[in-house]
Amino acid sequence: MHILVTGCAGFIGSHVSKRLLEEGYVVAGFDNLNDYYSVSLKRDRLKRLDYPDFLYVQGDLEDQGSLGRLFEQFRPQAVIHLAAQAGVRYSLDNPHAYIQSNVVGFMNVLENCRHHGIRHLIYASTSSVYGLNTTLPFSTQQPVDHPISLYAATKKSNELMAHTYSHLFGLPTTGLRFFTVYGPWGRPDMALFLFTKALLEGKPIQLFNYGRMKRDFTYIDDIVESIVRLLPLPPKPDFDWDGSTPSPGSSPAPYKIYNIGNHDPVPLLDFITALEEKLGIAAQKEQLPLQPGDVTETYAEVTDLFKMTGFKPQTSVQEGIGRFVDWYIDYYGKDGAPTED
């Protein structure tokens, strides 16, 4: 089976691509290697995908020509769309990057899926779409109409666009709302990476909202397992769906939304304690107010995921942090630090 993975040099995309190749799929990867963070890290992720059945194409989602040519030449049966401009805070300063990559780029993905008979499109959404919602745990049965960052708004728009294509053209689409993904080969702009770097350099870590945060930290291997299990399970129309009381997470079209989270909100200070214990270093803490676009707590309801796949994420933060730190020290050295390209 031919699978196209966009964002194959990214954190999640590289892990997903490697797992698919190990399982015998033929994979084409598409990535623009932009400089939002270290390009050398992205290139090193690509080196791990050195398999005979892997084709890498560099290009931008916004470029209809290069993406269309890849669909024509590779003829994928399914697409796992993980490319996006990520990050909540960066969207405050560079909003146009999010519209181009996450909206225009996703439009091009949908159009190619429509015209090439794709059997299943899986795409990344985010827990950030829950925005101002305060009912916990977050459920796909809740409306998500009040995002508080442009990043979240673009991901919500992806869900709406996907539903339209599922309804109009019968394209099976599955949206995955990821909850605070972490692990080896992670993004340098994310908390665990920043905290580890700071502790090893003897610098303070920044605690926004004065550390009064909870996150449903989800280990990368659990994300990958969820995606691989969902891949052969394209959504079917929900014939029990009622337009008078519409369920946001399903549809009479072949459309479905899942939360992918650990179903275990962990206080940020407990997360830091686990990191301190792994490194044997006490953190210096810089207390800061809540940042624009941030939410104070996330917590995923994952019943639908378990019912469909028989799997739910379960890696503890102690185990996950341990694996990340081992990778970080192996990659950068205990006294080393990431360098900017």
Disulfide bonds with the S-S distance in Angstrom:
none
